[in-house]
Amino acid sequence: MPHNLPSTVDVAIVGAGAAGLGAANALKDSDLSIIVLEARDRVGGRAHTIVPTPGIVFDLGCGWLHSADRNSFVGIAGRLGFEIDKTRPPWHEQSFDAGFPITEREDFMAALDAFDGRMEEAAESDTDKAASLYLAPGNRWNPMIDAISTYVNGCELDSVSVHDVDAYEDTGINWRVRRGYGALIAAYGRPCPLALNTRVWRIDHSGRRIRIETSKGTLTAAQAIVTVPTNLIANQTIRFHPELPAKVDAAAGLPLGIDDKVMLALDDPESTFPKDGNLRGATMQTKMGTYHLRPFGQPCIEGFFGGSFARELEDAGDGALAAQAIDEIVALLGSTYRSKLKPLAESRWARDPFAQGAYSHALPGHAGERAALAAPVDGRLFFAGEATSPHFFSTAHGARDSGERVAREVMDAVRLPKR
């Protein structure tokens, strides 16, 4: 529910992604006045559903309800009337033998399982190291295992903390929202008091009340909740006064990786492509995409790129993701498919000024920064977002749950006796 910018509130929430909306929904029935300040003209943050052409739903950001049996958005979807699709993801399958026959896939999965086992063993050590150190020297599948990391972590394994990977909880159950995860989160935010197109520049917590300077003017608040992506804190797109070097350092240890999607329309799909199929080549290189064929049975292919390769494609300009996806699919399936594929839409999250990436990963030696970033400051400044989630970081429900956690911290601080 859009609002004009008030001059004063009890609680100002910076960012209307899943974390900010989680906090706002948890506080909406309290006696506290709240406002959610959002730089974009929409809610959802890194969750955004579009319909690039009639009949095709495309989540530019998060699309899967990860750990669905523990995912708080599953219950929210039920309450808001959003259909959940429980079709198993096709990630470990291959719809065509072209480029990646089954014997090769079995060999790759064995190498991947062995790598995961070495990582689990390494996580028991007190010393946190880079995940890349546990690749088997000279293994032919190492570049492809690194490619998997770019999809999962948004970066290559040399930038991934083993302790952080071990802390992540994955129940292995992954569902989808038929109308789009972004659409669900937008509906979840509808009752919240919002100030859209309101970019926060500076948070001054030097006085009795917090002063928040925005593109729409200044407001004051008794307490503030900051839910923006880590890169915006690390590079001080939002500045604090007095400065908070511990928060900036913690955010710098939790940078956002890059993951991007592209949607291609597909002519005459049913004669060739299975519903919810998967396509990926065994290219023995990290720079490669992976493809979800006809998601929900729609006449399209969804491509996924991660890590430094996704950044290269973003830097190459509009249309580069689609061109790369079409080239890879044609290389695997044959030149006749080039005329069947048409670019529809693509994401460029690193180029989004209010995201500057996809989701956080802890650099080696920095797994403890999640707790450091989440810690309140003086009972007045609170921090939420997927990067502050101890076990469900990099997910929308981890972000939402962190917003609910910080709302409890706010209420506890309000109940404390005045000094």
N, C-alpha and C positions, 0 to 999 in steps of 0.2 A: 504494500500500500504506500505509494509515494507521498512524501510529506515535504513541506517547506522546511528550510533549515531553522531549527529553534535556536534561541540565543543561549539557552542553558538546559541541561538535562542531568539526571542522576548518573546515567551510564551511556557513554558513547561507544559504539562498536564500529571499528574501522575494518571494512571489507564485508561484502555480502556474498561471499562464497559459502560453502557448506558449513564451515566453522562459525562464521558470523551469524548465519541463519540459525544454527544450532543454539548459539548463545541467546539470540533474540527470542526464539521460541520458548526456551527454558525460563526466560525472565518476563515474558509477556503478561503473565498472570500475577506478577509481584506488584507491590505498591511503587516500584521504581519507574520513573520515566526514562524511556530509552529511545535512541535513534541509531539506525544503521547507516553509515556513511559509505557510499560506493562510488568509485571513480567511473565505472562504466555506466552505460544507459540500460543495463539489465542486471539481474541477480544471477548467481550461480558460479561466478569466478571461472575456474578451469573445468566446469561442467556446463556444456552448451549444446543443445540439440537444435539442429536446423532441418528443414525439408527442402533440399536443393532442387528437387523436381517432384511433381505430384506422385505420391505412392512410395517414396523413399525417405526413410527417417535416418538421419546421420548424426551421431554423437561426435562432435569435433574434439571433445575432451573425454573424460571418463565414460566408459560404456558398459562395464561389467560390475555387477554386485559381487565383489570378491568376498570370500568367506561368508557366503550368503546365509548360512545357518547362524551366524553371529552378527550379521550386518543389520544395523538399526534402521536402514532405509527400507528393508523388506516390510517391516510392520507399518512404516509410514506410507509405503506404496499401497498397502491394503486399505488403510484408512482413507487415502485420497482417491481410491478407485483406479489405480494404475495396474495394469495386467503385468504379471511377472512371467517371463519365459524361462523354463527350467531345462531347456535343451543344453546338453553338455557342450562345452566349447570344443572346437575341433583342433586345438593347438598341437596335440601330439599325433595327429593323423596326417595323411597326405592323400588328396583326392585323385591325383594323377601320379604315375610312376616317373613321369618325365623329370629328369634331372635329379631325382632322389628316390631310387627304387627301395623296396622294403628291406633288403639286406643291408643297404647303406644306413637306413634309418635305425635299424636295430643296433648296428655298430655305434652310431652316433649316440643313441640313448644310453648305451652301456658306458660310453666315455663320459657323458654328462652325469650319470648316476655316480660314477667313481669320483668325479670332481666334487660333486655335492658332499660325498662322504668325507673327502679330505678337508673340505671347508668346515663341516660339523666338528671334526676332530680338532681342527685348528682353533675353533671358537672357544674351546675349553681352556685355552691358554690365557693368561692375564695380559699378554701382549697382543694388541690389536694390529693386524697387518692387512695389506692389500690382498684382495681375493685372487688377483692374477698370479700371486706367488704359488698358488696351489694347482695351477694347470700342470699337467704332466709334460715334462720337457719333450718337445718334438712331436707331440701327438697331432695327428693330421686334423683332428676335429677342434683344436684350440681356437681357430678364428671363428668357427661357428658357435662355440660355447660363449665366446666374447659377444657375438651378435645377439645371443639370447639375453645376455646382460643388458645390452642397449635397449631391448624391449622391456625388460623387467625393471631395471634401475635407471634407465635413461642415459647411461654412460657405460664406458668400457670397464673391465674388471680392475684395472690398475687404479681406479678412483673409488673403489668400493671397499668399505670397512667390513671385515669378516664378522666382527661382533655385531654390527648393525644387521647384517643378513641373518644372523642367528636369532636376533631379537624379534624379527618379523614373524607374525603368526598367520599361517595360511591353512585353512581347513580343507582346501581342495574343492570346495563347492562354489561354483561360479554361475550366477544367473544374470538375466538381462531384463531391462524394462522395455516393453514393446513400443511404447510411445517415446522412449528416450530417457536416459538417466538425467540429462540436463533438464528436460521438461518436468520430471518428477521434482528435482531440487528447486526449480522455479516455482512450482505449485506449493512446495513446502514453505517458500519464502513469502508467499502472497499476503499472509496476515501481518507481516512484520512492518513496523514503521521505518520507511526507507527514505533516504535522501540520495537519489541517483545523480549521476554526472557531477559528483562532489568529490574532488580529488584532495586528499589530505597531504599537506606539505610538511607540517611541523607539529610536534606534540610537546608542549611546554609544561613540565610537571614541577616547576620550581616554586610555585605559589600554593596557596591553600586549596585552590581549585585548579584542575587541569585545563589549560587553554589549547584548543585544537584549531589550527589554522588550515583553512581549506580554500578551494577555488571559488566557493560560494560565500566566503566570509569566515568569521571566527565564532566558535561557541565554547562554552565552558562546561565541564562535567566534574562530578565528584569522583568518578572512576572511569577508566577507559579500557577497552578490550581491543587488542591489536591482533588481527587475524590474517595479515597480508602474507604473500609468499616470502620465503627466506631471502631471495635475491634483493627484494626491495628494502629489507632491513640491512643486509650486508653492504650494499652499495650506497646506503643512506639516501635512497629516493625519498623515504620518510625520515626526517631528522628528529632526534629527541634533544630536549634541553631541560636540565643538564644532560650531557651525553651519557649513553649507556654502553660503554665499550664491551662489557661482558655479553650483552645481547648481540651486538654487531659481530663479535668474534664467534659466538655460538651459531649465528645464522650463516657466517662464512664457512663454517665447518659442515654445513648442511645445504650445499648448493642444489639448485634445481637441475636435474638432467633434462634431456630433450627427447621427447617422443612426439611424433606427428603422424597424422592420418590423412589419407586421400580416398575420395570416393569416385569410383568410375561407373558410369552407366554401362549396362551390358545388353547388347541386342541379342534376341533369340536365345535366352539363357537356358531354358528348360531342356532343350535338346542336347545340351552338352554338359552343363555344370550342375552338380548336386546342390541341394539346399544345405546351407551351413557346412560347406566343405572348406578345405584348407589347401593352400598351395605354397610351397617354398622350395627353392632350389638348393642343392648341396654344392654351393659354389666355392667352399673352402676359403671364404673371405668374410670379414666382419661387415663390410659395406654391402648390405643386402636387405631387401624387404621381405615381409611375410604377408600373406593374403588370405582374407576371410571371404570365401565364395558365397554369394547369395545369402547374406545374413537375413534371418527371418523369412527366407524364400524370396526376398526382394530381387529385382532384376539389376543387380549391381555387384561390384567387388570392392571390398574395403581393404586398402593397403596400409601397412604400418611400418614406419621407419624410426630408428632410435640412435642416440649417441652422436658422435662426431659426424656421422654420415647424414643424419637428419639436419644438423647445423649447416653442413655444406649445401644441402638441397635448399634449405631456407635462404641461405646467402645467395644462391643462384637466381632467386626471384620467383615471382608468381608463375605457377605452372610447372616448375621443375620437379616437384614431387609426383605429379601426374605423369609427366614425360618419363621419369625413371620407372615408375610402376608399369606403364605400358610396355616399355622396352624389356623389362624383366619378364613379364608375362608372355610376351611374344617370343622371347628367347627360349622359354620353357615349353610353350605349347605350339609355336609355329606362326608364321607370318599372316595366316588367314585371320588370326584373332585381332590384328591391329585395327581392322575396319569395324570390329564389333565393340570396341571400347571407346568411351567418350568421357573426358574429364567433367566432373560435376562440382567438386568442392575439395578444399584441402585446408588443414590447419597449419599455422606457423607460430607455435607457442613461444618460442624464444624471441620472436619479433613483437609479441604482444607486450606493450609497455607496462601493463598492470599484472603480468604474470612473469615474463622474462624466463620462461621455461615450463617444464611439465610438472614434475614432483621431485621431492627431496631425496637425496641419498647422503649418508654420512661418509665423509672422506676417511681414509684409514687413520685410526687413532682418535677419531672424533665422534664415536658412537654415543658418548656421554653428553653430547651437546643437545640432544633432544630434551633431556630433563632440564638442562641449564636454560634453554630457550623458554621452556614452559613455566619456569619459576616466576611468581608474581614479584613486583617491585613496590615496596612500601604500602602494600595493601590497597594500592590505587591503580596501578598499571598491571594489566593481565595479558597473557599471551596464549593464543590458540592457533590452530591450523594443523594440517596433516603432518607437518614436520615436528610437531610437539607430541604426537601420539607415540607412546612407548612401543606398541606392538602392531598397530595398523597404519603406520605412516605410509604415505604415497597413495592412500585411498580416500574416497569421498566420505565413507562412513567413519574412518579414523578422524577426519577433519570435523565432521558433525559432532562426534562424541567428545572431541576436545572442546568444542564450544559449550556443550552441556557441562563438562567438567569445570570450565572456567566460570560459568554462571553460578555454580555451587560455591566457588571460591569468592565471587563477588558477594553473594548473600551471606556467607560466613563473615566476611569483612564488615559488612553493614551491621551485623549483629554484635560486633565487638564493642565493648564499652568505650566511650570517648575518653581520650587522654586529656 
